[in-house]
Amino acid sequence: MTDAPLTFSNHLFKKAIAERISMLDDKLVGLLLVMIIALLGYKKDAVNLSGLASGIIVGFVTVLLGGLLLFLPLLTFFVLGSMFTVYKYNLKEIKGAAEDRKGRRSWNNVLSNGVPPLIFLLIWRFSSNDAFLLAFFSSIAADTSDTLSNEIGVLSEKDPILLFSWKRVPAGTSGAVSLLGTVTALLSPLPISFESYFISGGSIRFLMIPAFCGFLGSLFDSILGALVQEKRICPVCGRITEKKIHCGYSTRYLAGVKGFGNGSVNFTMSLAAGALSLVIP
């Protein structure tokens, strides 16, 4: 009478162990893939050492919570962002709008863009509420839109216009917009929204909302840049910047919230874009 249940229990136990081993294998493969991609990014000068370490952490936590499939949008953002950061980099340097460190991203860049999507992914993982998965995609779409619109927009032949003052300012000024940058902001969330659509199994909401929130997120970033982000002025060239050292001299505080730099703006923007998707009916 007891042999059959015991055998059945042993069978379930062995099946459960096999499933756990399979899941562990997937996570190990994911960690290996994340490390390979991060190392390639470091070798190609897309990130520095701190960016490498923080990228591995963000990537592996994503794989741990959502599997390799949900790592794909982050990978897309990283590849596109890295490509367009170095695109026509010499021209960006001439314009004074190039990223520091030859475009290599540090821990601040990685975490300010990577943590907000992880927050939504974590909530989704433990709540099983797909609205937070949609917020995850929307947050990454906004990261992509903002990064690409900045990196492509600075290449515009005309100087951008600073929001709310409506004056033309040098390329790369926080809070300034151009026609080229705005069109880029509109189009660049599309790769993430298409990935969201296919991963969701063909949900129209997962197609439209990340594209919409991604574009609005980029516009919100410009508003924060114009109104809130700390601005300093160089005593040598007179350029408005957030850097504390420019042209070899200390810059002077000009406007905005002290300490609220580009990383803070990006974090707030990415979090807001994801939160926006949660309130769209």
C-alpha positions in Angstrom: 0.0 0.0 0.0 2.9 2.4 0.7 5.2 1.4 -2.2 3.3 3.2 -5.0 3.0 6.6 -3.2 6.7 6.4 -2.2 7.7 5.7 -5.8 5.5 8.5 -7.0 7.0 10.9 -4.5 10.5 9.9 -5.5 9.5 10.6 -9.1 8.3 14.1 -8.3 11.4 14.7 -6.2 13.7 13.8 -9.1 11.6 15.9 -11.5 11.8 18.9 -9.2 15.6 18.5 -8.8 16.0 18.2 -12.6 14.0 21.4 -13.1 16.1 23.2 -10.5 19.3 22.1 -12.2 17.9 23.2 -15.6 17.1 26.6 -14.1 20.5 26.9 -12.6 22.1 26.0 -16.0 20.0 28.8 -17.6 21.2 31.3 -15.0 24.8 30.2 -15.4 24.5 30.5 -19.2 23.0 34.0 -18.7 25.8 35.1 -16.4 28.4 33.9 -18.8 26.7 35.7 -21.7 26.4 38.9 -19.7 30.1 38.7 -18.7 31.1 38.1 -22.4 29.1 41.1 -23.6 30.4 43.3 -20.8 34.0 42.3 -21.5 33.4 43.0 -25.2 32.0 46.4 -24.3 35.1 47.1 -22.2 37.4 46.0 -24.9 35.7 48.2 -27.4 36.0 51.2 -24.9 32.2 51.4 -24.5 32.5 51.2 -20.7 35.3 51.8 -18.2 36.1 49.4 -15.3 33.3 50.7 -13.1 30.9 50.6 -16.0 32.0 47.0 -16.7 31.4 45.9 -13.1 28.0 47.6 -12.7 26.9 46.4 -16.2 27.6 42.8 -15.2 25.5 43.3 -12.0 22.6 44.9 -13.9 22.7 42.3 -16.6 22.8 39.3 -14.3 20.0 40.6 -12.1 17.9 41.0 -15.2 18.6 37.4 -16.3 18.0 36.2 -12.7 14.6 37.9 -12.5 13.4 37.6 -16.1 15.6 35.2 -18.0 17.6 35.7 -21.1 14.7 36.9 -23.2 14.1 40.0 -21.0 17.9 40.7 -21.1 17.4 41.3 -24.9 16.0 44.9 -24.6 18.8 45.9 -22.2 21.3 44.5 -24.7 19.7 46.4 -27.5 19.9 49.6 -25.6 23.5 49.0 -24.7 24.5 48.2 -28.3 22.6 51.1 -29.9 23.8 53.6 -27.2 27.4 52.5 -27.6 27.3 52.7 -31.4 25.8 56.2 -31.6 28.0 57.6 -28.7 31.1 57.0 -30.8 29.4 57.9 -34.1 31.1 61.0 -35.5 32.8 61.5 -32.2 35.4 63.9 -33.5 32.7 66.2 -34.8 31.0 66.1 -31.4 34.3 67.0 -29.8 34.7 70.0 -32.1 31.2 71.1 -31.1 32.0 70.6 -27.4 29.2 68.1 -27.1 31.1 64.8 -26.9 30.7 62.4 -23.9 33.7 62.4 -21.5 36.2 59.7 -21.5 36.0 59.1 -25.2 32.4 58.0 -24.7 33.1 55.3 -22.2 30.2 54.9 -19.8 30.9 54.7 -16.1 28.9 53.1 -13.2 26.9 56.3 -12.9 25.7 56.0 -16.5 25.0 52.3 -16.2 23.0 52.6 -12.9 21.1 55.7 -13.8 19.7 54.0 -16.9 19.7 50.4 -15.6 18.2 50.6 -12.1 14.7 52.0 -13.0 13.9 49.1 -15.3 15.1 46.6 -12.7 12.8 48.1 -10.1 9.8 47.4 -12.4 11.1 44.0 -13.3 11.5 43.1 -9.6 8.0 44.1 -8.8 6.7 42.2 -11.8 8.6 39.1 -10.8 7.1 38.9 -7.4 3.6 40.3 -8.2 3.0 38.6 -11.6 1.3 41.8 -12.6 2.1 42.3 -16.3 1.6 46.1 -16.0 5.0 46.2 -14.4 6.5 44.2 -17.2 5.1 46.8 -19.5 6.7 49.5 -17.3 10.0 47.6 -17.6 9.9 47.9 -21.4 8.7 51.5 -21.3 11.6 52.5 -19.0 14.2 51.0 -21.4 12.4 52.5 -24.4 12.8 55.9 -22.7 16.5 55.2 -22.0 17.0 54.4 -25.7 15.1 57.4 -26.9 16.9 59.8 -24.7 20.4 58.5 -25.4 20.0 58.3 -29.2 18.3 61.7 -29.4 21.2 63.2 -27.5 23.9 61.5 -29.5 22.3 62.2 -32.9 20.7 65.5 -32.1 24.0 67.2 -31.3 25.0 66.6 -35.0 22.3 69.0 -36.2 23.7 71.7 -38.4 21.7 74.3 -36.5 22.2 75.0 -32.8 19.4 73.7 -30.7 16.8 75.8 -28.9 16.7 75.9 -25.1 13.3 75.1 -23.7 11.4 77.9 -22.0 13.9 80.6 -23.0 13.6 79.7 -26.7 17.1 80.9 -27.4 19.6 79.1 -29.5 22.4 77.6 -27.5 25.5 75.5 -28.3 24.9 71.8 -29.1 25.0 69.6 -26.0 23.4 72.1 -23.7 21.1 70.4 -21.2 17.4 71.2 -21.9 18.0 72.1 -25.5 16.1 70.5 -28.4 16.5 70.3 -32.1 14.4 69.0 -35.0 16.9 66.2 -35.7 17.0 65.2 -32.0 13.2 65.3 -31.7 12.6 63.1 -34.7 15.3 60.7 -33.4 13.5 60.6 -30.0 10.3 59.7 -31.8 11.8 56.8 -33.8 14.5 55.4 -31.5 12.1 53.6 -29.0 10.7 51.5 -31.8 13.3 48.6 -31.6 12.4 48.2 -27.9 8.7 48.4 -28.5 8.9 45.7 -31.3 10.9 43.5 -28.9 8.2 44.1 -26.3 5.5 43.2 -28.8 7.1 39.9 -29.7 8.1 38.9 -26.2 4.5 39.6 -25.0 3.1 37.3 -27.7 1.7 40.0 -29.9 0.1 42.4 -27.5 -0.7 45.8 -29.1 -0.4 47.5 -25.7 3.2 46.2 -25.5 3.9 47.6 -28.9 2.3 51.1 -28.6 2.9 52.1 -24.9 6.7 51.6 -24.8 7.0 53.7 -28.0 4.7 56.4 -26.6 6.3 56.5 -23.1 9.8 56.3 -24.6 9.3 59.4 -26.6 7.6 61.3 -23.8 10.4 60.2 -21.5 13.0 61.8 -23.7 11.0 65.1 -23.8 10.7 65.0 -20.0 14.5 64.6 -19.8 14.8 67.8 -21.8 12.4 69.6 -19.5 14.3 68.4 -16.4 17.5 69.5 -18.1 16.2 73.0 -18.7 14.5 73.5 -15.3 16.1 71.3 -12.7 19.5 70.1 -13.7 22.5 71.9 -12.2 24.2 74.3 -14.6 27.6 75.8 -14.2 29.5 78.3 -16.4 33.1 78.1 -17.5 35.1 81.3 -16.7 37.3 80.8 -19.7 35.0 80.0 -22.6 31.7 81.0 -21.1 30.1 77.7 -22.0 27.2 76.5 -19.8 28.0 73.0 -18.5 27.4 70.6 -15.6 31.1 69.9 -15.3 32.9 71.3 -12.3 36.1 71.6 -14.3 36.1 73.0 -17.8 39.0 74.4 -19.9 41.2 73.4 -17.0 39.5 75.7 -14.5 36.8 75.4 -11.9 33.3 76.3 -13.2 30.9 78.6 -11.3 27.4 77.6 -10.2 24.8 79.2 -12.4 21.3 77.6 -12.0 19.4 74.5 -11.2 19.4 72.1 -8.2 23.0 71.6 -6.9 24.1 68.0 -7.2 21.2 67.2 -9.6 23.4 66.2 -12.6 22.9 64.2 -15.7 22.8 60.9 -13.9 20.0 62.1 -11.6 18.1 63.4 -14.6 18.4 60.1 -16.5 17.3 58.1 -13.4 14.2 60.3 -12.8 13.3 60.3 -16.5 13.6 56.5 -16.8 11.5 55.9 -13.7 8.9 58.4 -14.8 8.5 56.8 -18.2 7.9 53.4 -16.6 5.5 54.9 -14.1 3.6 56.7 -16.9 2.9 53.3 -18.6 1.2 52.2 -15.4 -1.5 54.9 -15.5 -2.4 54.6 -19.2 -5.7 52.8 -19.4 
